[in-house]
Amino acid sequence: MKATYQKYILDFKKPSGTSRGVLTQKETWFLILENNGKKGIGECGILRGLSVDDRPDYEDKLKWVCANILLGENAIWEALIEFPSIQFGVETAFQSLKSETPFLLFPSHFTSGQKSIPINGLVWMGSGLEMKQQIEEKLEQGFSCIKLKIGAIDFDKELQLLNYIRQNFSAKEIEIRVDANGAFNETEAFDKLGKLSEYQLHSIEQPIAKNHTDTMAVLCKTSKIDIALDEELIGVFLPQEKEALLLKIMPQYIILKPSFIGGFRGANEWIALAEKHNIKWWITSALESNIGLNAIAQYTFLKQNSMPQGLGTGGLFTNNFDCPLEVKNGQLFYNSILKWEVEIENFNI
């Protein structure tokens, strides 16, 4: 068996705003395995400035993986505890290699086209007009769950956007999630959550920055809006640390990005702990290409979580890979009639 890796830059179709800045490109890395003429591929979906493994030695670690690939999946995964995005790439590359075809990792009623996955429609930060246009597009596309990035424009304008939705759609008709990406400071968070609660929101992701666990615990206990932890989970590696975090904060939800939390094994650990303590969860992508998104979607379907998942990011890029994933009426489908077209060095089909 031999292993190689390659860097790939994804270009956004249009600048996408978050409270941490505007995204125009997304770096990713592919791990390619080859054995007896058969190939497998996994995506190491790093997000610079947010991933815990955004480190100067990232590429060195990929070189180490390739040089030591004969150690096997388990030994390599365990050696990569501080590199969760590479753990995800290793898991999916090995699964790809042993699968019947490189991209059919977990056959199911989803991959056969019989069932779909409900997803939320994502509205990026922008001017009030831009966000209103995005909201209207998502509603026209049949989404019944919309997620808005907030925290970058004037807060009153964001409230106006929420009011616009609620004037036209009840909470039963349209579920609204908001994601602050830690944008609120500790003193203003209580007041802002109170104002947001007037719009019958499903939840708010990460209202304050991670590592303010005392304040986050109080927010989760007192807020009229359910709170979901996202960035808070990043960099928490050991099972006992994960459980201690959940017990201290006791959020209503946690959000699982396999590229950020150690792949599917890491996600499984968080899910087991969440369910142990009656905390709900959903899964979302971390701006991977369709290669990583495909793996996450197939894994997600197996978990049989009926909530809308965060898997609608495949259409964001100009240079993504053609694949069977399709978004229709707020659902993610696997249309096996559509074919994969992946052309990167060492992996062309």
PyMOL commands that set and color helices and strands:
alter all, ss='L'
color gray80, all
select helices_A, chain A and resi 58-67+69-71+73-79+84-98+128-140+155-168+186-199+213-222+231-233+239-249+258-261+263-276+290-303+314-316
alter helices_A, ss='H'
color red, helices_A
select strands_A, chain A and resi 2-18+21-35+38-44+117-118+121-123+145-149+175-179+203-205+227-229+253-256+280-283+325-328+331-334+343-344+347-348
alter strands_A, ss='S'
color yellow, strands_A
deselect
rebuild
show_as cartoon
